[in-house]
Amino acid sequence: MTHITPDIHQYIDRRTHAVKTETLFFDRTVQTIYSTLRENSAFAFNLLVSARFSSLLGFLNYDFPIKKHTQNPEHLFHSLGINTHELYDAIHAYDSYRKIFERRIKYWEFRPMNPALEQVVSPADSRVLIGSFQTHHALFVKNKFFNYDELVGEDKTQWLKTFEHGDFAVFRLTPDKYHYNHCPVSGRVLEIYEIDGKFHSCNPGAVVKSVTPYSKNRRVVTIIDTDVEGGTRMGKIAMIEIVALMIGKIVQRYSENRYDAPAQIHPGQFIQKGQPKSLFRPGSSTTVLIFEKNRINFSQDLVDNLAKPHVKSRFTTGFGKPMVETDIQVRQTIGTKK
């Protein structure tokens, strides 16, 4: 039987610059699935990462009413690290974990955005890692997080060629996070398509087991052209929204004003930076942004944090290269035009 080491996982808080240790939900279970079970029972492992089983786990963990919630709702939100002042809806409306994790927030007040045109913003409250497909680039990472062709779509020749020497950012949402994705740029949608796949966990321990969940899991790919009137002027960008264990679906619900009149995304549509785009239902998952070659300068603090030697990151240990995440909020700047 494979020995499971309960090693910690740390990241850097962008606001305070402090090193923090992440509470990894269901970590021992995930370690067992991706070590012992994956090695010794392929049938059971494949069952656990199937759509049906993932949906069942999601129901069991998120849909039962929270019995003690109505007695002390403030305490529940505090224990989850959620600021109740951010909530858009009345606190007593959140009577299940699903509703908590699908919550809406007053992002226009609590997630301010720099309106400068030629900047990219974070699509989510998340922990971000940045990288590059260029071999001479200091951020070069080859097939660490995902298989590039699989991620974009092996039959999408045009987009594979467009982004093949570009840069990328991986945004990992943990279960306690706000689970709306927002538009990272302004531009016109060229194509949006879904790629079927599994429901692997996006826990760091699972990622470094070489299961490349980001390119194996079901995902939605949106190609955005920002070199249009009113656009962010940073070339074409691929936004890839990826499901995970207990995530049932990704719901497209773009709103031009707060959360009003949510609608599907469609080709030809102009989308505005910072506005809600989609919702993960529920749990934890990941969004990946891919940029064309030489179109983005990542924010210097994200670059500096990546290589911090004293931070105990599972990505650093698993991939043998400094890879430290930065905790970031939706609509914060992550890079500027090159």
Secondary structure, DSSP 8 states (H G I E B T S, - for coil): ---------EEEETTT--EEE---TTHHHHHHIIIIIHHH-HHHHHHHTSHHHHHHHHHHHHSSB-TTTTT-HHHHHHHTT--GGGBSS-GGG--BHHHHHT--B-HHHHS-----TTEEE-SSSEEEEEEES-TTSTTB--SSS--HHHHH-TT-HHHHHHHTT-EEEEEEE-TTS--EEE-SS-EEEEEEEEE--B-----HHHIIIII-HHHHB-EEEEEEE-SSTTS--S-EEEEEEE--TT--EEEE-B-SSTTSS-B---TT-EE-TTSEEEEEESS-EEEEEEE-TT-EEE-HHHHHHHT-TTS--HHHHHHTS----EEE-TT-EEEEE-
